[in-house]
Amino acid sequence: MWGAGGVAAAVGAPLALLAGKWVGSLSANTVLAALPALLLVAVLPPLAVVGAEVGLGNRLGPRLSRAGLALGVAIGVQVLVLAGAVWAGASARRLGDVTLLTLAEAAALPAVVTLTLRRAALGRAA
């Protein structure tokens, strides 16, 4: 499952950044431009990772019923990753920053989602 999540994060993160840049450019008002873009970048990669891992997990084994919990944890981790990127001065306009953010998300999100789904499955089996 972790590999599927990694691929989903590696594809979803740059797409979310591109979509966020585009949505952010639609309004002249800074708040109206930033809020939808930030929500898009914060929610799209975790949603892609959880969808990929739950979809693959349901095909390979017992049904994973705690997708909501995994999504909540993944969004929390995504917010922390984005806060770290903002603190470090990362920009969606610089290829190196986008690459580093994508690698960080491709490592962190699948690991957290896999761990959450496995722990939830163990708790359900006990």
Stockholm file with secondary structure:
# STOCKHOLM 1.0

chainA/1-126         MWGAGGVAAAVGAPLALLAGKWVGSLSANTVLAALPALLLVAVLPPLAVVGAEVGLGNRLGPRLSRAGLALGVAIGVQVLVLAGAVWAGASARRLGDVTLLTLAEAAALPAVVTLTLRRAALGRAA
#=GR chainA/1-126 SS CHHHHHHHHHHHHHHHHHHHHHHHTSCSSHHHHHHHHHHHHHHHHHHHHHHHHHHHHHHHSSCCCCHHHHHHHHHHHHHHHHHHHHHTTCCTTCHHHHHHHHHHHHHHHHHHHHHHHHHHHHHHHC
#=GC SS_cons         CHHHHHHHHHHHHHHHHHHHHHHHTSCSSHHHHHHHHHHHHHHHHHHHHHHHHHHHHHHHSSCCCCHHHHHHHHHHHHHHHHHHHHHTTCCTTCHHHHHHHHHHHHHHHHHHHHHHHHHHHHHHHC
//
